[in-house]
Amino acid sequence: MALTVMLAGAALNSLPAAAASSKGSVTRSTRTVIVQVKILPQRLVETPGRITFRPNTVKAGSVVTFEITNADPRDDHVFEINGRLTKFIPSGGHFVLKNVAFRKPGRYVGSSPDNDRGSGGYLYVTP
């Protein structure tokens, strides 16, 4: 089965990059990004699954909420990114994975470790 994670939606609910404290110094706030994730079945048994993100880029310091839908009509799946793992999401089911922090720039792998074909995709975190 193919696993497609679609990160739809942009930086919704963004907070300002910096805010003044009571002593006049500047502190950095985090941005909250809501991302929609969709898991789709693979087309052929020999084909690994695929995870796509829309948007596929967030800024460093973002805290992401993943809204995950398993559109695979046959199998349950889990989703993992940045050390966070969901429970099994039933076929046609939904799950929200909240407060996944991306502090450093880089390429982060989103995967479905329950799939032996190596389903995966990348989320890019920019400075």
Secondary structure, 3 states (H helix, E strand, C coil): CCCCCCCECCCCCCCCCEEECCCCCEEECCEEEEEEEEECCCCCCCCCCECCCCCCEEECCEEEEEEEEECCCCCCECCEECCEECCCECCCCEEEEEEEEECCCEEEEEECCCCCCCCEEEEEEEC
